[in-house]
Amino acid sequence: MITTHTRKRIDILIDAPLCDWLIEQAAAAEIVHHSILPVESGLGRTGAWRDEGFGTVAKRMFVALSNKQKVAALLERLAPDIERYGLVIAVYDVEVVRGERF
């Protein structure tokens, strides 16, 4: 049986122009491994939107796995800007193999 370890996954929906800022915030919280995924469309408080290259700001999904202390540190760094930047953040427990990497 493979041993698994509980870690945190954090997903952050963010406007594409803010990705570099978010990566800097994550690095300052010692989260240096992540993925940035394109988001094609969605439905939010202001209605439906689609990334068609004009008229809307492109969205990205930041995804990272880490330990709870580093995720908590990132959330503290982001707290003052969550409303201003309209960040949508989800944090949940996941089971990972090779827990020492996270």
C-alpha positions in Angstrom: 0.0 0.0 0.0 1.3 3.4 -0.9 1.5 5.9 2.0 -0.2 9.2 1.5 0.1 12.5 3.4 -2.4 15.2 4.1 -1.6 18.5 2.5 -3.5 21.6 1.5 -4.5 22.6 -2.0 -5.2 26.2 -2.7 -7.0 27.3 -5.9 -7.2 31.0 -6.7 -9.3 32.5 -9.5 -7.5 35.7 -10.6 -7.4 38.2 -13.4 -4.6 37.3 -15.8 -2.7 40.6 -15.4 -2.3 39.9 -11.6 -0.6 36.5 -12.0 2.9 37.8 -11.6 1.8 39.6 -8.4 0.2 36.4 -7.1 3.3 34.3 -7.9 5.4 36.8 -5.9 3.0 36.6 -2.9 3.1 32.8 -3.1 6.9 32.8 -3.2 7.1 35.1 -0.2 5.0 32.5 1.6 7.5 29.8 0.5 5.1 28.3 -2.0 7.3 28.1 -5.1 5.7 25.3 -7.0 2.4 26.0 -8.7 0.4 25.8 -11.9 -1.4 28.6 -13.7 -4.4 27.3 -15.8 -6.5 29.2 -18.3 -10.1 29.7 -17.5 -12.4 29.9 -20.5 -15.7 31.1 -19.0 -17.8 31.3 -15.9 -20.8 32.6 -14.1 -20.3 34.9 -11.1 -22.0 37.7 -9.2 -22.1 39.9 -12.2 -23.3 37.3 -14.6 -21.8 35.0 -17.2 -18.5 35.8 -18.9 -16.4 34.3 -21.5 -12.7 34.9 -22.4 -13.1 36.0 -26.0 -10.0 38.2 -26.1 -11.9 41.4 -26.0 -14.3 43.2 -23.6 -13.4 41.0 -20.7 -10.3 40.5 -18.6 -8.8 37.0 -19.0 -9.0 34.8 -15.9 -6.5 32.3 -14.7 -6.6 29.6 -12.0 -3.6 29.4 -9.7 -3.2 25.9 -8.2 -0.7 24.8 -5.6 -0.2 22.1 -3.0 1.6 22.8 0.2 1.5 22.4 3.9 -1.0 24.2 6.1 1.5 26.7 7.5 2.6 27.9 4.1 -1.0 28.1 2.8 -2.0 30.0 5.9 0.9 32.4 5.3 -0.2 33.0 1.7 -3.8 33.7 2.9 -2.5 36.3 5.4 -0.5 38.0 2.6 -3.6 38.0 0.3 -6.1 39.1 3.0 -5.8 42.9 2.4 -6.4 42.5 -1.4 -9.1 39.8 -1.6 -12.0 42.2 -2.1 -10.0 44.8 -4.1 -8.9 42.2 -6.7 -12.0 40.0 -6.5 -10.1 36.9 -5.7 -12.0 33.7 -5.4 -10.1 31.3 -3.1 -10.7 27.7 -2.2 -8.6 25.7 0.3 -9.1 22.1 1.0 -7.3 19.0 2.3 -5.9 16.5 -0.2 -3.9 13.3 0.1 -0.6 13.3 -1.8 2.0 10.7 -2.5 5.6 11.9 -1.8 4.5 14.3 0.9 8.0 15.6 1.5 7.7 17.6 -1.8 4.9 19.7 -0.4 
